[in-house]
């Protein structure tokens, strides 16, 4: 259903732009360009933090809770068109975020050092609509994106017996979305700008397993209800540099 709604909205935007192409203030069809920047994501772990709580019942050096990841985002503005007092952008991007924590426990053969690394990857396609509010500042009234999310959780243990590594990936593709607002500050109008976005991103990762089909819940779950590995998303903040070229 979400895909159908997004397709209809995108089709209407393209149709409207073709009709009003002559009213653009730059180029024939607006701008095309790229962008890159920093992204911060809060999320609500499920089974992941159940595992952390269980680990800490016996750990000599406690493991911190997961729930805040950061990293980079880069993508393309397929077009950014300015007309009739507002602008519309269609875009796509790739995002990779990470969070890592370490802890120590004591085993039969001495201390064991643990490193746990979570990587969240997203492919997004979306659009935004905004208006200029000052000569160099534009307000993005709505920024909406549909996301394809994936996750990898790596558990590494180091002891006198050697190093052991286990890697878990989500069993199936997870669909999410992001809705937010922000501001665009022109550095060189229509060509270089700095953009800031504050949004809510829906993020859910259900089940995780190794390449050998060993489920995370079979090894680490302290309960029988098996909640999602990550239950939901949360606040997302992005700051990025946009570079555009007239079409």
CORGI-V548551 format. One record per residue. RES is the residue in three letters. PSI is psi in radians with two decimals (* if undefined). Layout:
# CORGI-V548551
res: {RES	RES}
psi: {PSI	PSI}
This chain:
# CORGI-V548551
res: {UNK	UNK	UNK	UNK	UNK	UNK	UNK	UNK	UNK	UNK	UNK	UNK	UNK	UNK	UNK	UNK	UNK	UNK	UNK	UNK	UNK	UNK	UNK	UNK	UNK	UNK	UNK	UNK	UNK	UNK	UNK	UNK	UNK	UNK	UNK	UNK	UNK	UNK	UNK	UNK	UNK	UNK	UNK	UNK	UNK	UNK	UNK	UNK	UNK	UNK	UNK	UNK	UNK	UNK	UNK	UNK	UNK	UNK	UNK	UNK	UNK	UNK	UNK	UNK	UNK	UNK	UNK	UNK	UNK	UNK	UNK	UNK	UNK	UNK	UNK	UNK	UNK	UNK	UNK	UNK	UNK	UNK	UNK	UNK	UNK	UNK	UNK	UNK	UNK	UNK	UNK	UNK	UNK	UNK	UNK	UNK	UNK	UNK	UNK	UNK	UNK	UNK	UNK	UNK	UNK	UNK	UNK	UNK	UNK	UNK	UNK	UNK	UNK	UNK	UNK	UNK	UNK	UNK	UNK	UNK	UNK	UNK	UNK	UNK	UNK	UNK	UNK	UNK	UNK	UNK	UNK	UNK	UNK	UNK	UNK	UNK	UNK	UNK	UNK	UNK	UNK	UNK	UNK	UNK	UNK	UNK	UNK	UNK	UNK	UNK	UNK	UNK	UNK	UNK	UNK	UNK	UNK	UNK	UNK	UNK	UNK	UNK	UNK	UNK	UNK	UNK	UNK	UNK	UNK	UNK	UNK	UNK	UNK	UNK	UNK	UNK	UNK	UNK	UNK	UNK	UNK	UNK	UNK	UNK	UNK	UNK	UNK	UNK	UNK	UNK	UNK	UNK	UNK	UNK	UNK	UNK	UNK	UNK	UNK	UNK	UNK	UNK	UNK	UNK	UNK	UNK	UNK	UNK	UNK	UNK	UNK	UNK	UNK	UNK	UNK	UNK	UNK	UNK	UNK	UNK	UNK	UNK	UNK	UNK	UNK	UNK	UNK	UNK	UNK	UNK	UNK	UNK	UNK	UNK	UNK	UNK	UNK	UNK	UNK	UNK	UNK	UNK	UNK	UNK	UNK	UNK	UNK}
psi: {-0.79	-0.74	-0.71	-0.76	-0.77	-0.68	-0.76	-0.78	-0.79	-0.72	-0.75	-0.67	-0.85	-0.73	-0.75	-0.69	-0.68	-0.67	-0.67	0.45	-0.59	-0.22	-0.03	2.51	-0.13	2.47	-2.94	-0.69	0.32	-2.47	2.62	2.57	-3.02	2.97	2.78	2.64	-2.87	2.46	2.41	2.30	2.22	2.60	2.89	1.75	2.64	-1.68	-0.50	-0.81	-0.38	-0.72	-0.76	-0.80	-0.71	-0.72	-0.70	-0.23	-0.40	-0.06	2.47	-0.49	1.94	2.58	2.27	2.65	2.59	2.82	-0.07	2.06	2.64	2.90	-2.49	2.80	2.36	2.63	-2.89	2.38	1.85	-0.66	2.62	1.88	2.37	2.02	2.71	0.59	0.06	2.94	2.67	2.38	2.35	2.36	2.87	2.65	2.86	2.40	2.40	2.14	2.70	2.71	2.35	2.48	2.63	2.72	3.02	2.53	2.86	2.10	-3.03	-0.56	0.32	-2.96	2.53	2.18	2.30	2.42	2.23	2.17	2.21	2.24	2.23	2.19	2.46	2.40	2.24	2.59	2.32	-2.86	2.83	2.75	2.33	3.10	2.61	2.41	-0.40	3.08	-0.54	0.11	2.25	2.45	2.13	1.81	-0.76	2.26	1.96	2.40	2.45	2.36	2.50	1.96	2.56	2.83	2.64	2.30	2.14	2.19	2.11	2.24	2.38	2.18	-3.06	-0.35	-0.17	-2.81	2.36	2.34	2.30	2.35	2.28	2.40	2.71	2.49	-0.60	2.86	2.36	2.24	2.32	-2.96	2.88	2.34	2.25	-2.91	2.91	-2.93	2.58	2.15	2.11	2.21	-0.90	1.91	2.29	-0.07	-0.78	2.28	2.76	2.33	2.37	2.36	2.37	2.24	2.91	2.22	2.14	2.16	2.09	2.27	2.03	-1.36	2.57	2.54	2.83	3.05	-0.34	0.27	0.50	2.09	2.52	-0.69	-0.48	-0.38	-0.77	-0.26	2.18	-0.10	3.03	-0.14	-0.30	1.18	2.94	2.62	-0.82	2.16	-0.76	3.02	-2.60	-2.64	2.37	2.32	2.39	2.41	2.28	2.81	2.21	2.42	2.19	2.75	2.41	2.45	*}
